[in-house]
Amino acid sequence: MSGGRGAFVLGPRTTIWTDRADSAVAARFARQIAPATGLDLVVKIGAGTSGSRIVFRQAAEGDTALGREGYRLQITPGVATVTSAAPAGAFYASQTMRQLLPAAVFRSALVSGTAWSMPAVTIEDRPRFQWRGAHLDVSRHFMPKEFVKKYIDLLALHKMNTFHWHLTDDQGWRLEIKKYPRLTEVGAWRSQTLAGRPQHDSAANVFDKARHGGFYTQDDAREIVAYARDRFVRVVPEIEMPGHSQATIAAYPFLGNFGDTVPVWTTWGVTPHILNPSDSTIAFMQDVLTEVMALFPSEFIHIGGDEAPKTEWKASPRAQARMKELGLSNENELQSWFTTKMDVFLASHGRRLVGWDEILEGGLAPNAVVMSWRGIAGGITAARAGHDVVMAPENYTYFDKYQSLNKDAEPLAIGGFLPIDSVYAYEPVPPELEARYASHILGAQGQVWTEYITGPKQVEYMAYPRISVLSEVLWTPRTRRDFADFSARLPAHLRRLNALDVNYRP
C-alpha cells in the first residue's frame, strides 16, 4: 500500500462504472453506502472516462497476480479504480472502500454533516489462505435466522469466505429433513438446560426448567445460502456422526445401539450415546446427507467425527459382529469404516468430507479434509499424508474461551484464556511442517461453541474483536503482520463495529 495526495470525495454526481461481470458487486456497494450517505449513486455499464467516478474493471488477460480473490485499488482525487480478475476480488475491494470512508458509513440511516471521502491511496492485495472461516454452533443454543445473516455480513466485511454452520449435536438438531421429520419434531427441542457448569455429582446439577429449541426450515437454509453467496461466503454445514448424536437417537431410537429411548440432552460434555454401525444407520445418514447436499452447494460437507466414545460399541453385539465381519481390530477402525462410507458417498456426488481430527484414528478416509482442533499434531499428520487441512487449534481459535484472566468480570465461559494478542500470534502453517506439505494447509477458522453463549449479543461479545484479529492473520502475509500496527488501527475498526451495533468486548 502506498499513500497519495488528496482525497476522493463522494457526491451526488459521482457515478459508478462497471463491466457486466462486476455489475452485481458495484450495485451492492452503491446500496450499502446509500443509507448513511443519502447518495443514490448511479451504476452504469461501461468504462467511464470523465467526472467523479468509481470504476470496476477486469484485470488484463494473462494477469494472474491477483488470483480469484485479489484486487488493485487506486484512489485519486477524481477517480477510484478497482481492478480484479474475478467478482470476489471486486467485492473485497468494495469492502476496503467502505473501510476507507468514515465509520458512520456503516450506519443504516442518514448521517448529516459528514464529508464522505476516501484518502488517495494505491493498494494491491490478495489473501494468503483460501479458507478463511468462522464457525457458529447453533445446536447448544439456537440462533435466529436474522442473526445468522448478520454473522455472515460481518464475516464478509472482514473478507472471510467460509461460514461453518454447526447444525446438529446432542442438545439439538437444527435442520429440517423432509424424509425424517422427527429429527426436528423431537430432536430440535430439549426439556430444559443446565444452568451453570456440570457438577461432579450429576444429581447436584441445576436446570432452568425452560424448554429450549428451534430449527431452520429448508427454505431458511436456502435463504441463508443465497445470502452468503451474494457476499462471497460459502456455507459449510456440519451434521455430526457417529458421536454427538443423542438428539438424533432421541428422534429415532433405532439409530442407537440398544434401541432404548433417550431424551435430547440437557447438559454439556460428551455423552456416551453414539450411532450404531448398521447398514440401516448408514442408509439413514446418507439420506440425510442427500437432502443436505441439495440445500448446500458447498464442495465441503462436515460430518463431525469428534468425541465419539466407543463404550456402547464395545458392549454392543451388533457392533462387535460388524467389526468381526470387516476384520477390524478395534473400535477406532470401526469409526474409520463408518467415516469412509460417508466419504465415498459424498465423493460420488462431487463433494469433499470434512471431519475433526479424531477421524485420523483408525485410518483416514481417502478423500477427507481434516479440521485440526486438538492442537496442531493432527493437521501435521494429515498434511504429511497428502490430505488437505483446516487449522482450528483450540488454544488459538476457540472463541468460547475467556478474554480476561479476571473471569469474575466476564460472562461465564467454557474455560481457558485467549486474548487478542495470542490470536494475532497464531501461525496457521506449523513451523514443524516441511515446506513441501505446506500447500495442504488450506487455512484456518475461529470457533464459537455455545454451551455458555445463550444469544446473539453474547455471540458477538465472544467473537469480536477476535474474529477481526483472525481475519488479518488469514489474509495478510506472515512477513507483514505487526501486532503494534494492528493495535493502532483497531480503535478505528471498533468504531465501525459500533456503527453496526456489534456487542464486541471493549
PEBEL-V52038 format. One line per field, one symbol per residue. ss: DSSP state (H for helix, E for strand, L for the rest). phi: phi as a letter, one per 40 degrees, with the letter a starting at -180 (. if undefined). psi: psi as a letter, one per 40 degrees, with the letter a starting at -180 (. if undefined). A space follows every 50 residues. Layout:
ss=???
phi=???
psi=???
//
This chain:
ss=LEEEEEEEELLLLLEEEELHHHHHHHHHHHHHHHHHHLLLLEEEELLLLL LLEEEEEELLLLLLLLLLLLEEEEELLLEEEEEELLHHHHHHHHHHHHHH LLHHHHLLLLLLLLLLEEEEEEEEELLLLLEEEEEEELLLLLLLHHHHHH HHHHHHHLLLLEEEEELEELLEELELLLLLLHHHHLLLEELLLELLLLLL LHHHLLELLLLEELLELHHHHHHHHHHHHLLLLEEEEELLLLLLLHHHHH HLHHHLLLLLLLLLLLLLLLLLLLLLLLHHHHHHHHHHHHHHHHHLLLLE EELLLLLLLLHHHHHLHHHHHHHHHHLLLLHHHHHHHHHHHHHHHHHHLL LEEEEEHHHHLLLLLLLLEEEELLLLHHHHHHHHLLLLEEELLHHHHELL LELLLLHHHLLLLLLLELLHHHHHHLLLLLLLLLHHHHHHEEEEEEELLL LLLLLHHHHHHHHLLHHHHHHHHHHLLHHHLLHHHHHHHHHHHHHHHHHL LLLLLL
phi=.bcbbgacbcacccbbbacccbccccccdcccccdccgcbccbbcicgba gcabbbacccdgcbccgcbcabbbbbdbabbbbacaddcccccccccccc cddccccbadbcgbccbbccabbbaaccbcbbbabacbccbcbcdccdcc dcdcccdcgcbbbcbccbaccibbbcbdcbccdbcbccbbcabdbgcccd cdcccbbcfbcbiiabcccdccccccccdcbfbcbbcbbcaccfbccccc cbdccccbgccbcccbbbhbcccacccccccdcdcccdcccccccbcdcb bcbggcfbcbdcccccdcccccdcdcgccacccccccdccdcccccccbg bbcbaccccccghcddbcbcbcbcgbcccccccccgbcbbcacccbbccc ccbacccccbcdbchgabccccccccbccdccccdcbccccciaacbbcb dbbcadccdccccbcccdccccdcccddcbcacccdccccdccccccdcc fccccc
psi=hhiahaihhhieehihiiiddeddddddddddeddddehghhhihadhei ihihhhiiiihegeddadeiihhhhiddhhhhhieidddddddddddddd iideeeieihhifhhgihihihhhiiidiehhiiihheddhhhidddddd dddddddefiehhhhgeiadeihehhhddgdeddddeehidihhhaiiid hdeeihiefhhiaiihiddddddddddddeefhihhihhhieaffddddd dgdeeadeeihiihieaiahiehiiifidddddddddddddddddheidh hhebeifgieddddehdddddddddefieidddddddddddddddddeef ihhhiiededhehhideihhhhdgaeddddddddeeiiihhfhdeeehee iieiegddeiihidiihgidddddehhdhhdehideedeegdaiiihgif deheiddddddddheddddddddddhideehhddddddedddddddddde fhfih.
//
